[in-house]
């Protein structure tokens, strides 16, 4: 969908273990930071899209998490839309907020994603992930794994979901299929984790800030072959927020170094018949077309590296390289800061962390910093157009929902 909305302010908490903070406190911190960044009072907000995916399971907060957060900040009266769309919740909230601003419905809106996954009872967080499939489908998780197993011609693990998210079993089968088809190796995946660890070391808000070598990634504890611990995104707590304004309001505010949302496409997985079909390609193609650009025009990317192999596969279906050449792209150094197309300069989900609903908005925060020259030690040169890719849940053998957004620095 073609958009015409401007980013007026951004805010984000650190990601990590925040057992000492409530969901309201984390979201409030990010929202206030975004308002301060925009130089704006909360009274100017006309609507809010509030994303959260797991509070109902982890904290027991159901139905009205957005209203609860905003009330704690003294914000009421305005329309509040609660958004739950698996790991794509934050990006979906952002996409919908942009659409309403672009349609002329509002001049000033908020998009916020917040999540608390750390809990004394770890099973609660794992339970949230377990429900991000069609739980009414006969066979449930096993049927999905069986389909992936047949496609990959690899056996299903005997300890599915034991001491890990079931999604790691899913990524394992997808990865082994890619390895067989294209020759990608465990070392290539370790290169992704090592790269993102370097990027995360430059991000003071990242959950993990230690630089890892390829050898250290390979030597870390095996979760499920071929994935080691440092090839898997962690659970975490955190929040991120974005203030969006209309073109008219942007002129009125005299935004400096404005960043415009050119396009944002939300697509849903389907029972595709052809192996080359996937929701990531559909969403990115829609976004490229709406923005009137191609992959060659992108300066930097924040993509959904829920596992290290996921980043390599995303290179391919987002059109950043040809199918089967993702391993060559990571080998070339092109996706590292200083390379031709830096990817996940924030550290990505692997190192910045992945508080489910906060991730999509956090990607927008990072890209806005890059496009405005505010990324400090991880700043890339001449950044003009950024792309965010955020996916979540599972339908059949693909993501249930995917959002691809393209931003451009104006002026």
N, C-alpha and C positions, 0 to 999 in steps of 0.2 A: 504494500500500500504506500502510495506517495504521501509524504508528510510535509508539513510546514510549521514546525514548532521549534522553539529555541530553548536551550538550557541556560537558565539564569543562575542556578546555584547547585552545588553538590555537597554531600556530607557522608561520612562513613565512620563507623567505629573500627577498632582493631578487631580482627577475627581470631577466635581461639576459644579457650575454656573460660567461660564467664559464669561459673556457678554462683558467684557472689552478686550477680546482677539479674534483675528481672527482664522479661521481654519488653515491658513498658519502658524501662530505663534505657535499654539498648536502642530501641526504635526512637525514643525521644532524643537521645544524644545525636543520632544521625540526622534526624529532621531539623533539630535546632542548628546543627552545623551547616546544613544546606540553606536554611533561612539566613543565617549569618553570612554565608558566602554570597548570597544574592543581595545582601543588604536590605532585607525585606522583613516586615513584621508579619506574624502569623495571621493577623486579621485580614490580610490581602488574599489568602487562599480561598479559592472558590469551590474546589472539589478535591478529593483525595482518593487515590487508588492504593490500597494497602494490601501487600502480599504477605502471606504466611502459609506454610504447607503442613507443619507438623504440630502446632500448638495443641490441637485437639487430642492428639495421641500422647504427646510428651508432657504438656502442662495441664491438660484437661480444659483449656479455654476453647470453647466452640462458638461458632456462628458470628460473633461480633469482635474479633480481635482488633480490627482497625479502629472501631469506635472506642474501645477500651484504651488503646494507646493514645489516641488523640485527646480524649477527655482528660487523661492524666497531664496533658500539656495545656489544658484550658482551651482546646479547639473543639467546637461543636457547630451545630446549625447546618453546616455545609453537607452536601452529599458525600457519603463515604462508601466506597465500593470495595468489598473484601474479595481478594483474588487468591484462589488456590489452584495451581496448575503444575503440581509436582516441582521438579527442579527448575522449571521454566516460569515459576510463579512471578518472580521479580521482573523478568523481561516482559511477561504478559501484562503486568500492571503498567509498566512503562509504555508498552505499545498501545494499550487502550487509552491511557492518559494523553499520549501524543495524538491519537486519532480524534479525540474530542476537542483538543485545542485546534488541530488542523481544520476541523469541521466548523470552527467558529463558535462552539458552545461555551467555551471558557477562555479567559485571558491568563489566569494564573492557577496552576494546579500542582499537586504533589503526587509523586510516585515513590513508594517506599517498600522495601522488602526487609523483613526481620525474621530471625529464627533463633531458637534455643534448642540445641540437640543434646548438649551435655546434661546428664541427669545421674543421680546416684544409682538408678536402675538402668543400665545400658540397654536392656531389652526394649525399653520404650522407644528409643531412637531407631533401633533395628526394626521395630514393628511398623514405624512410619514408612520405611523403605519397602517393607514387605507388601504393603498395601498399594503400591504404585503400579499395579498391574490389574487386569480384569480378574478380580477375586471370585466372580461368579462363573467364570468360564470353567467348564469341566476339565479337571486335571490341573488347573491353576498354574502355579509356577513350574511344575514338572513338565506340563505340556509345552510351555514356552521353551524350556531348556531342551526338551526332546526335539523340537523343530530346529533349534540352533545346532544341536548335536548332529542331526542328520545333514544340515547344510555344511557344517564344518568337517563332517566325517571324523568326529572326535567323541570320545565317551564323556558322559556326564560324571562329575565328581560324586563320590559316594557320601560326602559330608556336606551336601548343599546347604549354604547359609549358616553353617556352624561357625560361630565366632567371627562372622563377617557378614556384610550386607549381601543379600542374594544377587544384587547387581554385579558384584565381583565375579560370581559364577557366570553371569551373562556376558560380561566383558571378556572373561577368559575364553569362552567359546568363540566369540566374535574375533578375538585376537588370533586364536589358532587357525581360524579360517583364512584370515588375512596373511598370516605367515606362510601357509600352504600355497595360496594363490599367487602372492607377489614376492615372496622371499624375504619379507621383513623379519628381523631377528630380535631376540631379547636385548641385545646390545643397542639396537636402534631405540627401543622403548626407554632404556636407561639414559640415552642421550637426551630424550625429552625431559625426564625428571631432573637430570643434572642442569640442563639449560634453565628450566623453570626455578630450580633452587637458586641459581645465580641471580635471576631476576627478583625472586622473593627476598633475597638478602639485601636488596636495595629498597625494599618497601617496608617502612616502619609499621604498617598496619597488617602485615602478613602474619599468618599463624606460625609459620616456620621461616626462620631467617638464617639458617645455616647453609652454607654452600656445600653441595655434595658432588663427588666425582662419579663418573660412570661406574667405576669399580665399587664404590660404596653403595650405589643403588643396586647393583647386581648382587652384592653380598648381604643386603638387608633381608630380613625374614620373609620367607615365601608365604604369601596369602593363599594363592591358588595358581598353579602354573599357567602361563609364564610370569604372573604378576607378583612382584615383591612388594613389601610394605610401602616403600617410597615411590612405587608406581601407581598407588591408589590414593584418591583424594580422601582426606580425613573428614570426620564429622566436626562441627564447630558451632559456635554462637556468634552472632553479630548482626549488624543492620547497615543498610545503605539507603540514601534518599536523594532524590533529584527534584528540583523546582523547574517546571516547564512553563513557558510563556508564549503567547501569540506573537506574530510578527509585529503587530501594532504595539503591543506592550513592550516588546524588545526595543523598538525605536523610542518609545516614551522613556524607558529606563536608561537609554543610552548605553546598552551593554558593551563592555570592552571585550575585544577579541571573541566575538560571539560564535557559539557552536550551534549549527542548525541540524535538526533531525531531517535528513533527506528522505529516508524510507525506513519502514519497519514492517516486516512480514511475519505473521503468525500462521503456522500451518500445523495440521494434525496428521499423525500417522494413519496409514490405511493398509488394507490387505493387498499390497501390490503383487503383481504377477511376474514382473521382470526383475532380475537380480540387480540391475543397474538403477532401479527406482529407489528413492529413499526420501524421507521428509526433509533431511538437511539440504539436499540439492534443490528440492522444490522451494523451500523457504528462501534460500540464497538467490536462486534464479529470479524469484519474484522481487526480492529487494534490489538486486542489480538492475532489473528492468525499470522499476519505479524510480530509482535514483538516476538512471541514465548513464551508468558507468559499468565497468567490468572489473574482474579480479585484479587486473594489471594496474588499476588506479588506486588500489588500497595502500595506505601508508603503514598501518598497524592493525593488529587483530587481537581481540580477546575472545577465545573460544572455549568450549565446554570440555575441558580435559579431565573428566571424572576419573579416567585412568590414563596412563601415559600412552598406550596404544590408541586411545580415543583421539588424541591430538593428531597423530599421524593419519588416521582414517579421515578426520575432519579436513585436513589439508586437501585431501582428494575430493570429497564430495562438496566442499565449498568452492571448488574450482581454483584453489591456490596452486595446484599442480595437477598433472594428469593422473588418472587412476593408476595405482601401482607405483607412483613415484614419490609417495610421502616419505619413505625411508631415505631416498636420495636428498629430499629437501632438508630433513633434519641433519643429515651428514654434511651438507654443504655449508652449514652455519648461517643460512639465509634468515632463519627465524629467531636468531639471537639478537639482542641489542647490538647495534652496529652492523647488522646484516641487511639484506635487501628488503625483507618483510618481517620485522619483529613480531613475534606472536607471544601473547601472555606476558607482557612486560610487568604485570602486577605480581607474577609468580603463578598465576592461574589457579585453578581449583586445587591442584596438587600441593602448592606451597602457600598461596594466599589463604587457602581454606575454602570450605564449601558449606556455610550455613544456608541450607537449601534455598529458601525464598529470597535471601539477601544477595545471592550470586548475580542475578541478572542486572540489578541496579548497580552493584559494585563494578561490573564490567563497564557500565556507562560512566561511572565516576572515573575509572582509570583512563578510558579513552578521552574523556573531556580534559583531564589533566595533560595528557600527551598533546592533544590538539591545541591547547592553550599555552603550552610551554611551561607547565607547572609540575612536571613529574620529577624534578630535582635530579637525583643521582641516576635515575633510570630513564631520563629524558632521551628520546630519539630525535634525530635531526630532521627538519623539514616535514614534520607530520602535518598532513592536511585532511586526509580522509581516513576514518577509522571504521572498523566493522566489529560488531558484537554478535556472538552466536551462543545461544543458551537453549538447552534441551532438557526434557524431563519425562519420567515415566516410561512405560513400555506397552506398546500395542502390537501384538504379533511379534515380529522380529525387528521392530523399529521403535524409535522414540515416539511417545504418545503425543508430545507437543514440542515444537521448535520455534524459536523466534530469532530472526536475523535482522539486525538494525544497522543502518549506515549513517554516520555522522560526518559533517564537514565543517571545518573552520572557515568562517566567512571573513572577507576583507584581506 
